[in-house]
Amino acid sequence: MMETPIKKEIVDGLIAELGINDFAKATIREVKQVAAKAEAQSGVEFIKMEMGIPGLPAAQVGVDAQVKALQDGIAHSYPDIQGYPELKRQASRFVKAFIGLDVAAEGCVPVCGSMQGTFASFLTCSQAQDGKDTVLFIDPGFPVQKMQLQVMGVRYETFDVYDYRGDKLAPKLESYLSRGNICAIVYSNPNNPSWVCLNEQELESIGRLATQYDTIVMEDLAYFAMDFRKDLSVPFQPPYQPSVGRYTDNYILLISGSKAFSYAGERIGVTCISDKLFHRHYDALAQRYEGLPFGLVFSTRMLYALSSGTSHSAQYAMSAMLRAATDGEYDFRREVSVYGERAHKLKEIFCRHGFHIVYDKDLDEPVADGFYFTIGYKQMTSGQLARELMYYGVSAICLITTGSHQEGLRVCTSFIEDHQYAQLEERMQLFEQNN
């Protein structure tokens, strides 16, 4: 067996030092810490694939608008809890242009990133109907959303969509919804971490059942329009970003500035609540919040209590980015398509050296290349593979931490640099020889 780029003793020692008993369950931050310390001790550059952080410059149109707003003195004013009116208008236009849905500006509420949007949505949904106290995740998904529910003390259920695509999805969903305790269904599309994209048939099933069982769908669009198999870049022209909003009125769309516009640092997003849901009166909410409808409970109670609004200047940035995209002046899809190009190259290297793509298909079509993809290796468990790759200076997180039941790892393409493809090729050649 040939010596690995990083001595096993270094990696194993750091894992023990951090008190990580089961590396399969190591968090993103723990994996990042081990990689950083191993890199420092060994002097060997790590190929870092664990963190889902944008690797591109922030959209200039947003930066310019935010700087101008600050120079004009906006920082001294509290933002309206409902949001900057022009941002609300532009969010409504953006949804129409790229999803093909009509959502009134009133229901488009700025939030401190989609993270706050999901937190406030979970709070509102879990209090809306007596007896409906449980959130259902179509997994795999973003681990922090489950942590949010843990913080709130709200129950959740979960299933791995791997074995329930197409016609199998509706019966699986109904097996949970028929119990009568599900207040919300959550999924990301494209999916973090698998990058599978639910199709129109599957979204129709979700929407139909959400209406039938009076459940709210939270559609996390963090990776908006990043299914690079289709040209979703032309405003007001199909094909549009797929959405459950075509099939039910019970929906909340979570649109983030972080990935599509690389504006992660300013914590800005928009939560778009359907017109019908925004104005709906739930008895439980009305009793608790002075008769307010769902949408106003979300904004004037939940968001107000959490942060009293969203960064004023960041709202000007988001407004400008949405307007430029909707007017066809700024092709955000072209900017982020580099993630798909990186994924294509990385997959090719891994697969050539004995790895396989875990979530490899959208029904009968190969999964898209994008921000994330998933890899497995022969009969190795997730924990074994993640630890073994650390010896080769490659860091990634285990799928088990995302709610997946499959053995393998999530790979993020955002931090890959051009010189690292040759490094990965060399290291995976050695990995294959040793395994």
N, C-alpha and C positions, 0 to 999 in steps of 0.2 A: 504494500500500500504506500502510495506516494504522500509526502508531507503536505499538509494543507496550508494555504496562505497565512492563516492565523492559527496559532497553536491552540489545541483543544483546551489545554489547561487554563489559558487566558479566559476564554468564553465560559467554560464551566465554573471557573472561580468567580467571575462576575455575576453569573446567574445565582450562585449560592450566596454571594455577598448581598445581593438585593433581596434575598429571601423568597425567590420564585420557586415554589415547590413543583409546579406543573407548568412547563414552558408552553404547553398547548393553550393555557389560559392566560398567558402573559398579555397585559394590555399594550396598546400602541405605545404609550409613553414608556413602559418598561422595556419593550423591545428597542425603542429608540435610545434609551439610556445605555443598554448593554452594547449596542452598536457603536455609540459615541465613545464609550470608555475602551472598548476593544480596539477601536481605530487609533485612539491616543496611545494605548500601551504598545501596540504592535507596529505602528507607523504605516499600516496597510490601509489604503483608501477603501471605505465601504461603498457598496452599491446599495443605496438606501431606497427601499421600496415599501416601507411600513407606513409612512405618514401621508394622509390624503390632503396635502396642502398644495394650493395652486403653485405651479412653477413658472408662471409667465408674469410679465409686468402688468400692473393694473391698467384698465382701460383709460387712455389719456383723456377721453371726453369726460369721464367721471372726475378725474383728478382736477381738470381745469375748472369744472363747474363748482366743485367743492371749495377749491382755493378762492375762487371769486366770491362765493357765498360768505366765506370767512372774512375776506377783505372788506366785504360790504357790511360787516358787523353782525351777521346772523348769530354768532356764538352767544350774544347776550340775551337772546330770546328763547324761552321755552317753546318747544314745538307743540303744535296742537296734538292732543292725544289721538285724534283720528288720522293725523298725518298731514304733511304739506299738500295742499290741494292739487298742485300741478303734478306731483308724484302720483297721486291717486288717479288722476286723469290719464297720465302716461301708462300706468300699470294696466288700466282698463283697455287702453288701445293696444298694448303689447300682447295681452291675452287674446284679444280679437285677431291680431295680426299673425301670431305664431301658433295659437291653439285652435283658433276659429270659434271661440266661445264668447258669449256676451255676459260679462260680469260688470255691473255698475261700478263707477269710481268709488261710490260710497262703501262698497264691500272690499275695497283694496286697501289694506291697512299696513303701513310700514312697521317693521319689527327689527329688533337687534339681531339680524341674521335669522335664518330658518330655525336655528336652535331655539330662540325665544318664541318663534311662531309655533313650533310644535309644543313647547311647554304650555303656552297660553291656550292652545287648542285642546291639549289633553285635559287641562283644568276645566275648560268650558264643557267639553263633551262628557266628561265623567260625572258632571253635576247636573246634566240636562234632564235625565229621566231616572226616576226612582227604579232601582233594581238593575239598571244598566250601568255596571260599575267596572267593566273589564274591557281592555283594549286588545284587539287581535292584530298581531303582526304577520304579514306574509313575508317570511324570512327567506334568505338571509337579509340583514339590514344593518343600519347604523347603530352600534352598541349603545351609544350615549342616550338614545331615545328611551331605551329600557331603564337606564339609570335615572332619567328624569321621572319616570313613573315610580321607581323605587323611592326617590326623594319625596314624591307626593303621597306615597302609600296607596297607589292605585294598582289594582291587579292587572295582569296581562296574560294572554295566551299566545302561542306561536306555533307555526308549522313551516317546514322547509319546502319551498315551492318546487324543488328539484324533481320530485316524483308526481307533481300535480299540475302539469302544464296542459293547456288546451281544454278538452272536454272534462278532464279530471278535476279542474279547479273548482267549478261550481258545486259539485257534491261535497268536496272537502270543506269549502267555505260554509255551506249550509249546515254541515254537521256541528259547527260552532254557533252559527247565528240562530239556529232553531232552539238553542237553550234559553234564549231571551235575555242574556246578560251582557251582550256585546254592545258597547256604546260607540266604538270607532274601529275602523279597519285602516291599517297603515302599511304603506309600501313605498319604495322609491322606484322611479322609472325614467331613464335606465337605472338598473339596480346597483347599489353599493352593497356588496363587493363583486357580485357575479357578472354584472353588466348585461344580464338578460333583460329583454324589453318585453313587457306584457303587450300582447297584440290586441286588436280591436275586439275580437271575439271574447278574449279573457276579460277585457275591461267592461264589455257589455254584461258579462256574467256578474262581475263585481257590482256594477251599477244597478242591475235588475234586483239582485239580492239585497243591496243596501236599501232600496226603496221598499221592497217587500217586508223586510224586517226592521225598518225604520232605524237604520244605523248610518252614522256619518263616515264618509270616506275621507281620510287625510292622504292626499297625493303629494308625496315629496318629490319635487322637481329640481333637486339640487344640481343635477347634471342636465339641465334644460337643453333639449334638441341635440344632444350629443350621440344620437344613434347615427353614426357616420355612413351607414349603408344607404340612407335616404338624404335627399337635399331638402332640409327643413329650414333653409336660410332665407327664403324669399317671403317677405311680409305680405299678408293678405292673399296668399296663393297656396293651395294644397301642394304637396302633402303637409299636414300640420303635425305638431307634437301630439302624439296620442294622449287621450285623457278620458278618465271616467266621467268627466263633466258632460259628455255627449249622451250619457245613459242614465243619469240620475240628477236630481236637484240637491241631494244630500252630500255636498262635497266642499272641501277646503283645499285649495291649491297653495303649496308652499314654494315660492319662487325666490331663489337666493342670488345675491350679487357675488357670492364668493368664487364659484367655479366658472360660470358663463362669462363673467366680466373680470375675473381675477381680482375681485375687490374684497377679499376675505378680511383684511385688517381693520376695516371700518365697521364691521358687524352690521350689515344692512341687507334686508330682504323685504319681501312683501307677501303678506298672507291674503289670498283672494278667496272670499267666502261667497258662495252662490247667492244670487238675489233672494231666492226663496228661503234659504237657510238663514241668511242675515236678518230677515224680518220675522222669522218664525218665533212664536211665543211658546216656550215650554213651561209647564206648570211649576216644575221644581225650580227653574231659574227665576221665574216671576216671583215666587214666594221669597226667595233668598235675596233677590236684587231688585226690589221695588218695581216689579212688573216689566223690566226691560226685556227686549227681544235678544235672541242669540248673539247677533253681531255687536250690539252695544254692550252686552255683558263681556264679550271678548275684549273690546277696546277700552271702555270706560271703567271696567272693574279689574279684569285680569291684567291687561297691559299697564294700566295706571298703577296698580299695586306693585307690579314687578319692577318697572323702571321709569314710570311717568313719561313714557314716550321714547322715541328713538333719536339718536344724534341728529340734530337739525341740519348741519352741513352735509352729512352723509346722505340725507334725503334728497338734497339738491344734486348730488352726484348720481344717485340711482335714477332720479328723474331724467337727467340728461342722457344717461346710458340707454334707458328704455326708449326715450324719444328718438335718439339717433338710430337705434336698431329698427324701430318701427317705421321710421321715415326712409329706411334703406341707405342711410349715410354710413352706418357702422355695421360691418358683417362680423358679429361676434363669433359666429360658427367657424369662419375661416381662421380666426385667431386661435381658437382652442382645438382645431383639427390636428395640431401637432401631437396631441395626446394619442390619437388614433394611429398616427404614423409610428410613434414610439412603441405602442402596444404590438403592432404588426411585427416590428423588428425583434422585439423581446420574445414574443411567442415563438418566432421561428428559431431563435437560438435555444430556448428551453426545450422545444419539441425535438430538435435535432439531437439532443443529448439525453433522450429517454424520458423526459417529462411528458405529462399530458395535461390538457385543459380540462378542469373539473366541470365547470358549467360551460359546456362547449356549444350548445345548440339553443336556438329559439325555435322550439318544435322541430321543423325539418330544415331550418336555415342556420348556418354557422353564426355564432354570437358575434356581435359587432366588436371592432377594435375601439378601445376608448380609454378612459381615465384609469379603470381597473380591469384586471382579469384574474383568473384563478388557476393555480397549478397544483398538480399532485405528482408523486413519483413512486411507481411500482406499488409495493405493499407498505410503504412507510406511513406511519400515522402523522397527523398534523404536527404534533409536538416533536417527533423525531426529525421530520423534514426541516422544520423551522430552526431547530438547534443545529442540525448538520450543515445547513446553508450558512449559518453564522461563522463556521470554521472556514468558509470560502469567501467571507467578507460580503455576504448578501443578507439583507435583513427584510423580513416580511412578517405579517401577522397571520395567525391561524384562523381558519374559517369557523372553528367552533365558537370564537368570540363574537361572531356576527349572527349567531343563531342557526348556522348551517349544520347539518348532520353529516356532511361529506368530509372526508379526510383530504386536507390540502391547505393551501395558503392563498391569501389575497395579495396581489402584487399591484402597487400603484406606480404609474408611469411619470408622475409629475416632476420628480427630481432627477430623472435620467439625463446625463450629459453625453454629448456625441462621443467622447473618448471612451465611455464606459461600455459600449457595445463590444469592443475588442477585449476589454477586461472580462466581461461576462462570458464571452465565447471561450476564452482561455480557462477560466475558472470552472465552467460547466463541463468542459472537456475533461478536466482533472476529476471533477465530481463523478462523472460517468465512469471513468477508469477505476475509481475507488469504490464505486457502489454497483 
